[in-house]
Amino acid sequence: MHTQFATPPTLLLADDNPALLANVVEMLQAEYRVVAALSSGASVLEEIGVLSPDIAILDISLGDLTGFEVAKCLRARGHRVKIIFLTVHEDIDFVSAAFDIGASGYVFKSRVIEDLTKAIEIVFNGGRFASRSLPSTEC
């Protein structure tokens, strides 16, 4: 799904894995405006007010703070940024917790290529998105 935007959404990305962060920036920068790629929750909290992105794409495990803590702090400060979590945590309890604290999207890192741009488009247009787990083949 690749939609042409009159004005592409601005994105702030945060992940404590530098290689993954670089790959996601490379994947998104041709179609979206990536205003920051940050490696800690504290840097997100410091920069977001100045950068005013449309969407913050946060890992849940950021090292210094969790993405959930960052999201709660942003909401407590009154930030209206839309939040998409990009994470390895595929458990339904994590997905539910993310939406309970105000996330608009939840993308599994195992499905980043298939789901992230779709999630951005849906969330930017006011919807909600969550990756779906593949059926288990375990007995």
DABELTA-V614751 format. One record per residue. N is the residue number from 1. RES is the residue in one letter. PHI is phi in whole degrees, -180 to 180 (none if undefined). D_LAST is the distance of its C-alpha to the last C-alpha in Angstrom with 2 decimals. Layout:
n: [N/N]
res: [RES/RES]
phi: [PHI/PHI]
d_last: [D_LAST/D_LAST]
This chain:
n: [1/2/3/4/5/6/7/8/9/10/11/12/13/14/15/16/17/18/19/20/21/22/23/24/25/26/27/28/29/30/31/32/33/34/35/36/37/38/39/40/41/42/43/44/45/46/47/48/49/50/51/52/53/54/55/56/57/58/59/60/61/62/63/64/65/66/67/68/69/70/71/72/73/74/75/76/77/78/79/80/81/82/83/84/85/86/87/88/89/90/91/92/93/94/95/96/97/98/99/100/101/102/103/104/105/106/107/108/109/110/111/112/113/114/115/116/117/118/119/120/121/122/123/124/125/126/127/128/129/130/131/132/133/134/135/136/137/138/139]
res: [M/H/T/Q/F/A/T/P/P/T/L/L/L/A/D/D/N/P/A/L/L/A/N/V/V/E/M/L/Q/A/E/Y/R/V/V/A/A/L/S/S/G/A/S/V/L/E/E/I/G/V/L/S/P/D/I/A/I/L/D/I/S/L/G/D/L/T/G/F/E/V/A/K/C/L/R/A/R/G/H/R/V/K/I/I/F/L/T/V/H/E/D/I/D/F/V/S/A/A/F/D/I/G/A/S/G/Y/V/F/K/S/R/V/I/E/D/L/T/K/A/I/E/I/V/F/N/G/G/R/F/A/S/R/S/L/P/S/T/E/C]
phi: [none/-131/-102/-83/-102/-60/-131/-64/-64/-91/-123/-113/-112/-141/-156/-85/-100/-60/-67/-64/-58/-62/-65/-69/-58/-60/-66/-97/-66/-72/-108/-126/-97/-87/-89/-165/-128/-114/-112/-147/-66/-60/-67/-62/-64/-75/-93/-63/-64/-76/-82/45/-71/-72/-135/-107/-106/-118/-77/-77/-101/-106/93/-80/-133/-87/-59/-63/-63/-62/-61/-62/-66/-61/-66/-63/-82/86/-67/-99/-56/-82/-116/-120/-90/-119/-151/-83/-77/-105/-78/-58/-65/-68/-60/-61/-62/-62/-70/-63/-95/105/-69/-107/-151/-147/-121/-76/-61/-68/-124/-57/-67/-75/-113/-65/-66/-62/-62/-59/-63/-65/-65/-60/-91/95/-95/-126/-142/-141/-61/-107/-74/-76/-59/-74/-106/-77/-90]
d_last: [34.36/37.66/40.31/43.85/45.06/48.77/48.22/44.90/43.20/43.81/40.83/40.58/37.59/36.53/34.05/34.64/33.19/36.30/34.62/32.19/35.12/37.28/34.70/34.25/38.06/38.52/36.04/37.79/41.45/42.50/41.67/42.00/44.43/42.73/45.23/43.52/40.68/40.52/38.65/39.01/38.96/42.60/43.68/42.04/44.00/47.17/47.02/45.58/48.83/50.84/48.41/47.45/44.42/43.02/39.43/38.07/34.76/33.54/30.82/29.57/30.16/33.78/34.83/37.87/36.61/33.36/33.31/33.00/36.22/37.93/37.02/38.30/41.46/42.06/41.79/44.06/46.58/46.53/45.10/44.00/41.91/38.66/35.65/32.50/29.99/28.49/25.83/22.69/21.60/19.02/18.48/19.88/22.22/23.89/24.30/25.86/28.06/29.30/30.42/31.89/34.20/35.37/33.27/33.43/30.55/27.30/26.04/23.12/24.51/21.66/23.27/26.89/28.21/26.75/27.44/30.27/33.27/31.94/31.52/35.04/36.58/35.01/35.83/39.32/40.02/39.15/35.55/32.27/29.23/25.67/23.12/19.99/16.56/14.71/11.62/8.45/6.61/3.80/0.00]
